[in-house]
Amino acid sequence: MDYSINPAIWSRAFPIPCDITDKHIKMCSGVALKCLLLILRSPDEFGSVESLAKKLGQPNGEIADALNYWEEQGIIFKAESGAIPVLKTVEKSESAAPIVKPAAAEPVISASASVAPRPRFPRDETLALINDDLILHSLQAELQSVLGKPLTSADNDVLVALYSFYGLSAHYILSLVHYCTAIGKRGMAYAEKVAVSWINEGIDEKNVDSHIDKLYTRRTNEGIVRHAFGINDRNLTSKEKDFISSWFDLMGFDISIIQYAYEITVDRTGKTAFSYINKILSDWCSKGVKTLADAKKEAASRIIESSASNAPAAASSYDRDQKILEQFMKN
């Protein structure tokens, strides 16, 4: 242990709940932490926005935002409400419950994020945090190089949030922003939305690289299918992307078999029908079809079976026509 508390200061003390250091120390802003300390120290004296703003020399708006964070977490409540709030569980920001991974090439951004609402860091505090932390300072320089522009105050706010609030590593943040940039989304605000989505999916430091590789692969597969199907005048729908993902990832087919199913579909329906293609491929998958040769053999067998089943009807029609002709000749 390098540092110890001077025992002399314990002559006067006040209690601090363990939840503050165990769950919120990484998430709350410096202003929010100062506000809470003052309220814990003297709730009668510092129980209003105005008194806290005067003590800390901060605008009322900054103080209100800070108090709103603690109120949302159930740590404080307004006296006039009379009801003691239920504490929120915020550990999800560090280890969110995994859900089924999206099949789309671009990250699917969940509308219902399971992480707690994050605080907004004042500009001066954000710059101080970045300048005082070697990792953050290096990240800022690297991200400016990736994005090709200086980070704005809002960008720096997102950077600090990704690092301190969401608890993401430098490698995770750089990988995230590199991916967003590669798909044409050059903005820290978008990167934060993707980060929340990935956290909800359980994408952590251990599997972020493999997750990004899968997203790149899916994007490549979508491009291959678009070219094979001649889709050049529109974007793929989410459902079509899901179909493509299942054809490659779940069924394990290559583009040659997929294109063959496409050709059969166009011959039968006269259009590119993803649901029809999917039915063909699902049927082949259930029958153990693996190669293009297998697919052609299976398609040929179905034609033979169909011809055989229609043969009696065809023979009956021929016999009927022959009898009519014979009767006509007799007359």
C-alpha positions, -999 to 999 in steps of 0.1 A, spaced: 0 0 0 16 33 -12 -8 57 6 -27 59 39 -52 83 54 -40 107 80 -57 95 112 -61 131 124 -89 138 99 -111 111 115 -119 135 143 -148 147 122 -164 123 96 -197 114 79 -207 80 64 -206 73 26 -227 44 12 -206 16 -3 -227 17 -34 -211 50 -43 -176 36 -46 -186 1 -56 -211 9 -84 -209 46 -94 -174 58 -89 -165 51 -126 -198 63 -140 -206 96 -122 -190 128 -133 -168 148 -110 -195 174 -105 -220 147 -96 -197 132 -70 -190 166 -54 -227 173 -52 -234 140 -35 -205 144 -10 -219 178 0 -254 164 4 -241 136 25 -221 160 46 -249 185 52 -283 177 35 -300 207 51 -274 231 38 -268 216 4 -302 202 -5 -309 225 -34 -295 233 -68 -288 269 -59 -268 261 -28 -247 235 -46 -241 258 -75 -229 285 -52 -206 262 -33 -191 246 -63 -191 276 -86 -210 258 -113 -240 268 -134 -274 257 -122 -278 236 -153 -247 216 -146 -258 209 -110 -293 199 -121 -278 174 -146 -256 160 -118 -285 156 -94 -306 141 -121 -280 113 -125 -283 104 -87 -321 107 -88 -323 83 -118 -301 58 -99 -324 60 -69 -296 74 -47 -315 107 -39 -351 118 -43 -370 150 -41 -383 156 -6 -418 167 -18 -424 134 -35 -425 116 -1 -417 82 -18 -384 65 -13 -373 52 -47 -362 16 -54 -325 14 -61 -315 6 -97 -291 -21 -106 -263 -6 -127 -238 -34 -130 -251 -41 -164 -229 -13 -178 -199 -36 -171 -214 -70 -179 -246 -69 -198 -267 -100 -203 -260 -116 -238 -287 -117 -264 -289 -133 -298 -263 -117 -321 -277 -97 -350 -274 -111 -385 -271 -78 -403 -237 -66 -417 -240 -33 -401 -244 -33 -363 -280 -34 -352 -285 -7 -326 -309 -18 -299 -336 7 -290 -338 -6 -255 -303 -3 -240 -297 -21 -208 -270 2 -195 -278 30 -171 -282 66 -184 -247 81 -185 -237 115 -171 -227 143 -195 -192 156 -187 -186 193 -187 -161 205 -213 -134 217 -189 -137 185 -169 -135 163 -200 -104 181 -212 -88 178 -178 -96 140 -176 -81 135 -211 -49 155 -204 -44 139 -170 -48 103 -182 -20 90 -206 -43 63 -221 -71 88 -228 -47 113 -242 -32 87 -266 -67 75 -275 -77 111 -284 -47 115 -307 -53 80 -323 -90 86 -329 -84 120 -345 -61 102 -369 -87 75 -376 -115 101 -381 -94 125 -400 -104 155 -379 -100 170 -345 -124 157 -318 -151 182 -309 -162 188 -273 -191 164 -279 -167 138 -293 -144 141 -263 -174 136 -240 -182 103 -258 -145 93 -256 -145 98 -218 -178 80 -215 -166 50 -235 -135 47 -213 -147 56 -178 -185 51 -178 -188 20 -200 -154 7 -189 -142 -1 -224 -105 -7 -230 -84 14 -254 -83 -16 -278 -120 -20 -277 -127 17 -284 -102 18 -313 -116 -14 -328 -151 0 -325 -143 34 -342 -122 17 -369 -152 -5 -377 -177 23 -377 -154 43 -400 -150 14 -424 -188 12 -429 -190 49 -435 -202 60 -401 -175 86 -391 -189 99 -359 -183 94 -321 -220 97 -314 -227 67 -337 -198 48 -322 -214 52 -287 -247 38 -300 -229 8 -314 -210 4 -282 -243 3 -262 -257 -23 -286 -226 -45 -284 -225 -43 -246 -261 -55 -246 -251 -84 -268 -224 -94 -243 -195 -83 -267 -166 -78 -243 -128 -74 -246 -124 -111 -252 -147 -114 -282 -148 -79 -298 -123 -88 -325 -141 -120 -335 -174 -101 -335 -161 -75 -358 -146 -102 -381 -181 -117 -383 -196 -83 -392 -171 -78 -419 -177 -113 -433 -215 -108 -433 -210 -75 -451 -188 -92 -477 -213 -120 -481 -241 -95 -487 -220 -78 -514 -214 -112 -531 -251 -120 -531 -261 -86 -544 -237 -90 -573 -249 -126 -580 -286 -116 -579 -280 -84 -599 -293 -61 -571 -277 -28 -579 -305 -3 -576 -315 -6 -539 -303 -16 -504 -310 -50 -490 -338 -52 -464 -332 -64 -428 -351 -96 -436 -330 -102 -468 -298 -97 -447 -311 -122 -422 -317 -147 -450 -282 -142 -464 -266 -146 -430 -285 -179 -424 -275 -193 -458 -238 -187 -452 -235 -190 -414 -261 -215 -404 -266 -237 -435 -230 -234 -445 -236 -229 -483 -212 -211 -507 -223 -186 -533 -224 -213 -561 -252 -232 -545 -270 -200 -535 -268 -187 -570 -282 -220 -583 -311 -217 -560 -316 -182 -573 -317 -194 -609 -343 -220 -601 -363 -194 -583 -363 -170 -612 -372 -198 -637 -402 -208 -616 -414 -174 -603 -400 -149 -628 -385 -127 -600 -359 -126 -572 -379 -140 -543 -357 -144 -512 -383 -164 -493 -386 -188 -522 -348 -191 -524 -347 -197 -487 -372 -226 -490 -351 -243 -516 -319 -239 -496 -336 -250 -463 -348 -281 -481 -313 -289 -494 -298 -283 -460 -322 -307 -444 -313 -334 -470 -276 -329 -464 -268 -312 -497 -233 -297 -494 -219 -290 -529 -232 -276 -562 -231 -311 -577 -253 -324 -548 -277 -295 -554 -280 -303 -591 -285 -340 -584 -313 -332 -559 -330 -308 -584 -328 -334 -612 -343 -361 -589 -372 -337 -581 -379 -332 -618 -379 -369 -624 -403 -375 -595 -426 -347 -607 -426 -362 -642 -434 -396 -629 -463 -384 -607 -478 -366 -637 -474 -395 -661 -507 -413 -654 -527 -381 -659 -508 -374 -692 -515 -410 -704 -552 -407 -695 -555 -375 -715 -537 -391 -745 -561 -421 -744 -591 -399 -742 -580 -378 -772 -573 -410 -792 -608 -424 -786 -624 -391 -797 -603 -392 -829 -612 -428 -836 -649 -420 -831 -646 -391 -855 -631 -413 -882 -659 -438 -880 -685 -412 -886 
